[in-house]
């Protein structure tokens, strides 16, 4: 039997989530400059030239599809060559005539990132937008003591080192070409400074991206290049869904999460239309979170089962 929805407990949840979002807004306010994110759904004459790391699944793939739907040219990457080939083939079938390519790339390896940048520049003829989306989470629930040294290195390598290397390559290409390139870092849980005790390495890397975004934006100030931080909110991907290992966490995910296609459909026009420098683009806002809690009753079991019988055994996507 499904557990009874406990409205008072979700009232507490509303307050807790609102408090976190307010803290996050204060922490990230330093990033808000003259940047604006006007939605641009207009196909450009020759299409924008876009690079997306981690583009073979989840949000990265949804972003690629949305850019292609608007007539842009896209290069994606993944650590796995087979996944890249399969995804590029599927995208070419879905968007006949579009310029779409891919490369096997481990973003934690400097040579891989340099090669990705060179190949993307050659294929696309330039780079207008680079989305540093690739990320690793590690085990769904593991404190630092139970996180292996290998996992620590892999997560930091993908999330932080990878972001630094991608930024180095992208900003170099954009600066040398003199184009108005835009580089986007992806925020995640921990970016607001909230504790992530069961995922400390992931949280630490995402918090570091806040500082990195501010530093990079300051370094390119006055040039045609810009750097922004993007918060996609909770996205129902294989990074998030394994965290639904209790009835409470399952309810929270069902309430706050959205499909990758929904998030990408909102984000991409604003990435295309971003102006200024040092901006913070947030999908799940405080009003949005409050609305989701207020309508929690009709959001039950949207993505994962909230059945008590599954607690402790892991949840499956519905």
N, C-alpha and C positions, 0 to 999 in steps of 0.2 A: 504494500500500500504506500502511495506517495506521501511524504511528510507534509503536515499542515503548514501553510505559509504563515509565518509569525510576523505580523505587521509591526508590533512594537520593536522587535529586534532589528527590523529593517529601518525603523526610525532612527535608532542608534547608528545604524550603518550610514544613513544619509548624513548625519552630523559628522561622523568620522571621515567619510569620503570628502565632504565639503571642507573640513578642516585641512585635510591633506592637499586638496586642490588650491586652497587659499595660500597655504605655505608655499606650494609649488609656484604659484603666481608671483609671490614675493621674491622667491629665489631667482626666478627666470626673468624678472622685470628688467634686469640690467641688459638683457638681450634686445629689448624692445626699443628700437630707434625709429628712424623714419620709414622703416620697411612697411610695405603694404602687400596684401595678398588678394588682389582682385582676380576673380575667376575669369580665366581666358579659355573659352571653348572654341575659338576661331581657328580653323586650319591655317597655318602659315604657308606662304607661297611655296617654299621648298621644304617645309617641315622642320621642326626643331630636331636637333641632334642630341640624343639622350643615352646616357650610360646608367645602368642599374645593376648594382652588385647584389648577389643573392636573388637573382631574378628568375629562378626556375620553379618556384613554388610560393605559396602563401601570398603575403602582401606584395613582395617584389614582382611576382608574376602578374598579379592584378594591376599593379602600376604599369607594367610593360603593355598589357592589353589596352589599358585606357589611353596611354600615349599613342599607341598605334591606331586606335579608333579615331583619334583626332588628327591623324595624318602625319605624325612624327616618325622619325627613324630611330631605331632602338638597337643597342647592343647590351646583352645581358651576360652575366657570368655566374658560375658556380664552381665549387671545388671538383665536381664530378663531370667528366667529359660526356658520359652517356646521358646524363640529365640535361646538359646543355644542348646536345644534338636533338634529343627527343623534343625538348621544349621549343627550340627554334623551328623545327619541322612543323610542329602543331601551330605555332604562331603564323608561319608562312601560309599554311592552309587556311587559317582563319582570316588572314588579311592579305589576300592575293595582291601582288604588286608592291607591297610595302618593303622597305629596307629594314630587315631584321637579321641580326647576326649574334653569335655568342662565342664565348671563349671559356676554356677551363682556367680557373684562377683561384688560388688560395690567397685571400687578401692579406694574410699575415706574412706572406713571402714577398719581399721587395721586387724581385725579378718578375714574379707573376703580375704584380700590379703595374709595373712599368710596361710590360708587354701588353697588358690589357689596354692601357692608355694609348700606346702606339698603334695597336690594331684598330681601336675604335676611331682614332683620328684618321687613319687611312681609309677605313670603310665609310665613315660618315662625312669625312671632309672637314671635321671640326667637332667641338663638343660645346653645346649650349647649356646642358643640364647634366649634372652627375649626382645620382642619389646613392649615398653610401648606406645601403640597406642590409647588407650581409651581417648576420649575428648568430652567435651560439648562446644557448642557455645552460647546457649541462643537465644534470639530473633534476627532475621536477622539484624534489624536496630534499635538499642536502645542506646542512650547515657546513661551515668551513672545515671543521675537524673531519667530516666524512666526505669531503671533496678531494679527489686525488690530485697530486701535483700535475699530472698530465691534463686533467680537466681544467685546472686553474690556468695553465699555460695556453690551452686551446681557446678558452673563453676570452681571456685577455688578448690573445693574438687576433682573434676574429673581430672582437668588438671595439677594442681600443687601438691596438697596433694597426689593425686593418683600416680603421678610420683615419689614423694619422698618415698611413702610406697612400691611401686613396686621395686624401686631401693634398698631400705633397705632389702627387702626379697630376691630379686634375687642375690644381691652381697653377702649376707650372705650364701646362698645355694652354689653359685659358689665358694666362698672362702673356705668354709669348705670341699667341695668335691675335691678341688685342680685342677679342670678342667680349661681349657682355655675358660671360658665363656665370652660371649659378651652381653652387655646391651646397648639397643638403645633407646634414647629419640626422640620424634617426634616434630620437629619445626613446626611453622605455622605462619600465618600473625601476625606481631608484633615482631617476633623473631629478625628481623634486626634492631629494634629500631624505625621503622616507626610508625607514629601515627595511631591509630585505633579509631577515635572519635565515631563511631557508633557501636563499639564493644570493649569498653575499657577493660572490665574484661578479655575477651578472649585474647586480645593483651598483657595485662600485664602478664598473666600466661605464654604465649609462650615466651615472652622476658625473664622471670625468668628462663626458661629451658636452656637458653644459659649459664647463670651463674652456674646453677646446673650441667650442663654437664661438664663444666670446673672444678668445685670443685670435682665432683665424679672422673673424670679422674685423677686428681692430687692425690686423696686419694688412688687409686688403682695402682698408678704408681709403677712399679717394681714387680707386682704380675702377675699371669697368666690371671687375669681378666682384661677386657677393657671396656671402656664406650665411646660411640660415639653419635653424634647428627645427625639426618637425616632430610633433608628438601625435602619433596615429591613434592613441588610446588603446583600449583592449581590442585586439583583432583575433578572430576565431581561427587560429592557425595551430600547427603542431608544436609551436613554441608555447602557446598559452593553454591549450586544452588539457595537457597532462597535469596541470595544477589543480584541476577539479577533482581532488581526491577526498573531499569531505562534502557533506550536504551544503554547508555554508559557502564554501568556495565555489561549488557548482552553481548555487543561486546567484552569487555575485557575478560570475562569468556570464550567465544567462541574461542578467539584467544589463550589464555594462558593455558586453562585447558586441561587435558587429562583424559581418562577413567582410573578407578582404575586398571583394568587388565594391561593396558599399563605401568603404573607407577610401579606396582608390578613386572611385567616381567623384568624391568630394575633394580629395587632395590634389589630384593631377591638374585640374584647371587652375588651382591656386599656386601650384608650383610653377606652372607655365606663366602665370601672370604676376609673379612676385617682382616687386621693385624695391629699391633701397638696399640696405645691407644690415645684417645682424638681427634678422627677424625671428620670431618664434611663432610657428603655425601650429595651432592646437585643434585637433578634431573633437575630442571629448571635453567640452567646456563645463564649467560649474552648472549653468542652467541645464545643459544637456544631461549631466549626471543626475541632477535632481529630478528632471522629468522622467528619466528611466526608473528611478526608485519609486516615484509616484505612480508609475504604471507597471510596477513589478509583477502584479498579478497576471497580466497577460503575456509576460515574458518568460514564464516558467518553461523549463525543458526545451528552450530554443536551440541550444547547441549540445548540451550534455544532460544526461539523466540526473535528476535530483533524488532518485529513489534511495531510501535508507539502506536497502539491501546491497547497494554498490559501494557504500562507504567502506574505505579500507581496501577495497578490491580494485580501485581505479574506475574511471568513468569513460564512457565511449560517446563519441559524437553521434547525435541523432540524425 
